[in-house]
Amino acid sequence: MVQGGGAGSMPRSSRPPDGTTVPVAIETEQRGEAEIETVYNLHVETHSNY
């Protein structure tokens, strides 16, 4: 652990900034082996219109 690295420190505010969308609930579902789907998580560095 690095001294003064901030690990384990409390956030400055527990309230999100104005204009931030915060999910109220996240719905999940259970699926059987026959219903498995491949999911791709993409990260785009810059905003682009494709």
N, CA, C and O atoms as a printed pandas DataFrame, in Angstrom:
     atom_number atom_name residue_name chain_id  residue_number  x_coord  y_coord  z_coord
0              1         N          MET        A               1    0.841   -1.183    0.000
1              2        CA          MET        A               1    0.000    0.000    0.000
2              3         C          MET        A               1    0.879    1.237    0.000
3              4         O          MET        A               1    1.895    1.288    0.693
4              5         N          VAL        A               2    0.489    2.225   -0.773
5              6        CA          VAL        A               2    1.247    3.463   -0.885
6              7         C          VAL        A               2    0.736    4.447    0.154
7              8         O          VAL        A               2   -0.472    4.653    0.275
8              9         N          GLN        A               3    1.630    5.047    0.891
9             10        CA          GLN        A               3    1.249    6.044    1.885
10            11         C          GLN        A               3    0.676    7.267    1.185
11            12         O          GLN        A               3    1.260    7.759    0.219
12            13         N          GLY        A               4   -0.451    7.759    1.656
13            14        CA          GLY        A               4   -1.055    8.955    1.097
14            15         C          GLY        A               4   -1.679    8.738   -0.272
15            16         O          GLY        A               4   -2.017    9.703   -0.959
16            17         N          GLY        A               5   -1.835    7.482   -0.677
17            18        CA          GLY        A               5   -2.398    7.193   -1.996
18            19         C          GLY        A               5   -3.896    7.321   -2.069
19            20         O          GLY        A               5   -4.468    7.270   -3.159
20            21         N          GLY        A               6   -4.551    7.488   -0.931
21            22        CA          GLY        A               6   -5.992    7.671   -0.933
22            23         C          GLY        A               6   -6.775    6.378   -0.848
23            24         O          GLY        A               6   -8.006    6.414   -0.833
24            25         N          ALA        A               7   -6.108    5.238   -0.793
25            26        CA          ALA        A               7   -6.822    3.964   -0.717
26            27         C          ALA        A               7   -7.604    3.904    0.584
27            28         O          ALA        A               7   -7.040    4.088    1.663
28            29         N          GLY        A               8   -8.882    3.651    0.487
29            30        CA          GLY        A               8   -9.718    3.512    1.666
30            31         C          GLY        A               8  -10.225    4.839    2.209
31            32         O          GLY        A               8  -10.888    4.859    3.246
32            33         N          SER        A               9   -9.935    5.939    1.542
33            34        CA          SER        A               9  -10.395    7.230    2.046
34            35         C          SER        A               9  -11.856    7.446    1.655
35            36         O          SER        A               9  -12.328    6.881    0.669
36            37         N          MET        A              10  -12.553    8.244    2.410
37            38        CA          MET        A              10  -13.959    8.525    2.159
38            39         C          MET        A              10  -14.085    9.575    1.056
39            40         O          MET        A              10  -13.225   10.448    0.942
40            41         N          PRO        A              11  -15.141    9.507    0.243
41            42        CA          PRO        A              11  -15.340   10.527   -0.782
42            43         C          PRO        A              11  -15.631   11.886   -0.138
43            44         O          PRO        A              11  -16.085   11.954    1.004
44            45         N          ARG        A              12  -15.370   12.947   -0.868
45            46        CA          ARG        A              12  -15.604   14.290   -0.330
46            47         C          ARG        A              12  -17.077   14.531   -0.070
47            48         O          ARG        A              12  -17.438   15.196    0.901
48            49         N          SER        A              13  -17.922   14.000   -0.923
49            50        CA          SER        A              13  -19.358   14.188   -0.767
50            51         C          SER        A              13  -20.065   12.921   -1.215
51            52         O          SER        A              13  -19.669   12.302   -2.202
52            53         N          SER        A              14  -21.101   12.537   -0.499
53            54        CA          SER        A              14  -21.843   11.348   -0.908
54            55         C          SER        A              14  -22.949   11.720   -1.893
55            56         O          SER        A              14  -23.675   10.845   -2.364
56            57         N          ARG        A              15  -23.082   13.001   -2.207
57            58        CA          ARG        A              15  -24.094   13.458   -3.154
58            59         C          ARG        A              15  -23.459   13.645   -4.526
59            60         O          ARG        A              15  -22.429   14.311   -4.640
60            61         N          PRO        A              16  -24.063   13.061   -5.586
61            62        CA          PRO        A              16  -23.491   13.220   -6.931
62            63         C          PRO        A              16  -23.624   14.658   -7.409
63            64         O          PRO        A              16  -24.491   15.389   -6.930
64            65         N          PRO        A              17  -22.775   15.075   -8.349
65            66        CA          PRO        A              17  -22.858   16.444   -8.883
66            67         C          PRO        A              17  -24.199   16.695   -9.570
67            68         O          PRO        A              17  -24.847   15.760  -10.040
68            69         N          ASP        A              18  -24.609   17.960   -9.625
69            70        CA          ASP        A              18  -25.855   18.330  -10.299
70            71         C          ASP        A              18  -25.825   17.859  -11.746
71            72         O          ASP        A              18  -24.791   17.953  -12.407
72            73         N          GLY        A              19  -26.950   17.353  -12.242
73            74        CA          GLY        A              19  -27.051   16.894  -13.615
74            75         C          GLY        A              19  -26.633   15.445  -13.811
75            76         O          GLY        A              19  -26.709   14.931  -14.927
76            77         N          THR        A              20  -26.189   14.772  -12.743
77            78        CA          THR        A              20  -25.759   13.381  -12.839
78            79         C          THR        A              20  -26.975   12.468  -12.753
79            80         O          THR        A              20  -27.826   12.649  -11.882
80            81         N          THR        A              21  -27.063   11.491  -13.648
81            82        CA          THR        A              21  -28.138   10.511  -13.600
82            83         C          THR        A              21  -27.696    9.343  -12.728
83            84         O          THR        A              21  -26.650    8.740  -12.965
84            85         N          VAL        A              22  -28.495    9.030  -11.725
85            86        CA          VAL        A              22  -28.168    7.948  -10.791
86            87         C          VAL        A              22  -29.261    6.886  -10.890
87            88         O          VAL        A              22  -30.437    7.202  -10.708
88            89         N          PRO        A              23  -28.896    5.628  -11.178
89            90        CA          PRO        A              23  -29.932    4.587  -11.251
90            91         C          PRO        A              23  -30.572    4.340   -9.890
91            92         O          PRO        A              23  -29.892    4.301   -8.865
92            93         N          VAL        A              24  -31.884    4.175   -9.899
93            94        CA          VAL        A              24  -32.611    3.908   -8.660
94            95         C          VAL        A              24  -32.614    2.413   -8.376
95            96         O          VAL        A              24  -32.507    1.999   -7.222
96            97         N          ALA        A              25  -32.738    1.599   -9.425
97            98        CA          ALA        A              25  -32.749    0.150   -9.273
98            99         C          ALA        A              25  -32.174   -0.487  -10.536
99           100         O          ALA        A              25  -32.286    0.067  -11.629
100          101         N          ILE        A              26  -31.571   -1.634  -10.374
101          102        CA          ILE        A              26  -31.043   -2.394  -11.502
102          103         C          ILE        A              26  -31.712   -3.758  -11.490
103          104         O          ILE        A              26  -31.609   -4.505  -10.516
104          105         N          GLU        A              27  -32.399   -4.076  -12.581
105          106        CA          GLU        A              27  -33.078   -5.364  -12.666
106          107         C          GLU        A              27  -32.149   -6.392  -13.294
107          108         O          GLU        A              27  -31.487   -6.107  -14.292
108          109         N          THR        A              28  -32.098   -7.567  -12.724
109          110        CA          THR        A              28  -31.307   -8.658  -13.273
110          111         C          THR        A              28  -32.211   -9.862  -13.481
111          112         O          THR        A              28  -33.290   -9.951  -12.896
112          113         N          GLU        A              29  -31.770  -10.765  -14.301
113          114        CA          GLU        A              29  -32.545  -11.983  -14.530
114          115         C          GLU        A              29  -31.610  -13.187  -14.510
115          116         O          GLU        A              29  -30.431  -13.083  -14.849
116          117         N          GLN        A              30  -32.145  -14.306  -14.115
117          118        CA          GLN        A              30  -31.394  -15.554  -14.102
118          119         C          GLN        A              30  -31.675  -16.287  -15.409
119          120         O          GLN        A              30  -32.823  -16.359  -15.845
120          121         N          ARG        A              31  -30.631  -16.833  -16.035
121          122        CA          ARG        A              31  -30.800  -17.581  -17.275
122          123         C          ARG        A              31  -30.157  -18.943  -17.138
123          124         O          ARG        A              31  -29.181  -19.122  -16.411
124          125         N          GLY        A              32  -30.724  -19.898  -17.853
125          126        CA          GLY        A              32  -30.170  -21.241  -17.878
126          127         C          GLY        A              32  -29.042  -21.340  -18.896
127          128         O          GLY        A              32  -28.827  -20.408  -19.670
128          129         N          GLU        A              33  -28.330  -22.444  -18.905
129          130        CA          GLU        A              33  -27.190  -22.641  -19.816
130          131         C          GLU        A              33  -27.583  -22.507  -21.282
131          132         O          GLU        A              33  -26.779  -22.035  -22.087
132          133         N          ALA        A              34  -28.793  -22.907  -21.649
133          134        CA          ALA        A              34  -29.235  -22.845  -23.041
134          135         C          ALA        A              34  -29.490  -21.407  -23.507
135          136         O          ALA        A              34  -29.546  -21.154  -24.711
136          137         N          GLU        A              35  -29.643  -20.478  -22.584
137          138        CA          GLU        A              35  -29.966  -19.091  -22.925
138          139         C          GLU        A              35  -28.754  -18.149  -22.852
139          140         O          GLU        A              35  -28.923  -16.930  -22.896
140          141         N          ILE        A              36  -27.560  -18.686  -22.743
141          142        CA          ILE        A              36  -26.362  -17.856  -22.620
142          143         C          ILE        A              36  -26.099  -17.116  -23.924
143          144         O          ILE        A              36  -26.181  -17.702  -25.004
144          145         N          GLU        A              37  -25.781  -15.821  -23.821
145          146        CA          GLU        A              37  -25.467  -14.987  -24.976
146          147         C          GLU        A              37  -24.083  -14.369  -24.778
147          148         O          GLU        A              37  -23.676  -14.101  -23.648
148          149         N          THR        A              38  -23.363  -14.143  -25.879
149          150        CA          THR        A              38  -22.080  -13.458  -25.814
150          151         C          THR        A              38  -22.334  -11.960  -25.717
151          152         O          THR        A              38  -23.143  -11.413  -26.466
152          153         N          VAL        A              39  -21.644  -11.298  -24.795
153          154        CA          VAL        A              39  -21.782   -9.858  -24.603
154          155         C          VAL        A              39  -20.417   -9.221  -24.824
155          156         O          VAL        A              39  -19.409   -9.694  -24.300
156          157         N          TYR        A              40  -20.393   -8.142  -25.606
157          158        CA          TYR        A              40  -19.152   -7.420  -25.866
158          159         C          TYR        A              40  -19.204   -6.073  -25.160
159          160         O          TYR        A              40  -20.138   -5.299  -25.372
160          161         N          ASN        A              41  -18.214   -5.785  -24.324
161          162        CA          ASN        A              41  -18.113   -4.501  -23.655
162          163         C          ASN        A              41  -17.067   -3.672  -24.386
163          164         O          ASN        A              41  -15.893   -4.041  -24.428
164          165         N          LEU        A              42  -17.491   -2.560  -24.956
165          166        CA          LEU        A              42  -16.594   -1.713  -25.731
166          167         C          LEU        A              42  -16.300   -0.424  -24.974
167          168         O          LEU        A              42  -17.174    0.130  -24.307
168          169         N          HIS        A              43  -15.067    0.044  -25.085
169          170        CA          HIS        A              43  -14.683    1.322  -24.497
170          171         C          HIS        A              43  -14.134    2.194  -25.617
171          172         O          HIS        A              43  -13.172    1.816  -26.286
172          173         N          VAL        A              44  -14.739    3.355  -25.825
173          174        CA          VAL        A              44  -14.307    4.266  -26.882
174          175         C          VAL        A              44  -13.650    5.466  -26.224
175          176         O          VAL        A              44  -14.252    6.123  -25.375
176          177         N          GLU        A              45  -12.418    5.752  -26.615
177          178        CA          GLU        A              45  -11.656    6.842  -26.012
178          179         C          GLU        A              45  -12.229    8.218  -26.323
179          180         O          GLU        A              45  -12.233    9.090  -25.453
180          181         N          THR        A              46  -12.709    8.431  -27.538
181          182        CA          THR        A              46  -13.216    9.751  -27.918
182          183         C          THR        A              46  -14.649    9.622  -28.398
183          184         O          THR        A              46  -15.090    8.538  -28.780
184          185         N          HIS        A              47  -15.370   10.725  -28.379
185          186        CA          HIS        A              47  -16.745   10.724  -28.863
186          187         C          HIS        A              47  -16.737   10.803  -30.371
187          188         O          HIS        A              47  -16.136   11.717  -30.937
188          189         N          SER        A              48  -17.385    9.875  -31.030
189          190        CA          SER        A              48  -17.450    9.851  -32.483
190          191         C          SER        A              48  -18.844    9.444  -32.926
191          192         O          SER        A              48  -19.551    8.753  -32.193
192          193         N          ASN        A              49  -19.236    9.856  -34.091
193          194        CA          ASN        A              49  -20.471    9.393  -34.715
194          195         C          ASN        A              49  -20.079    8.378  -35.774
195          196         O          ASN        A              49  -19.366    8.702  -36.723
196          197         N          TYR        A              50  -20.541    7.163  -35.609
197          198        CA          TYR        A              50  -20.189    6.114  -36.558
198          199         C          TYR        A              50  -21.352    5.819  -37.459
199          200         O          TYR        A              50  -21.253    4.958  -38.333
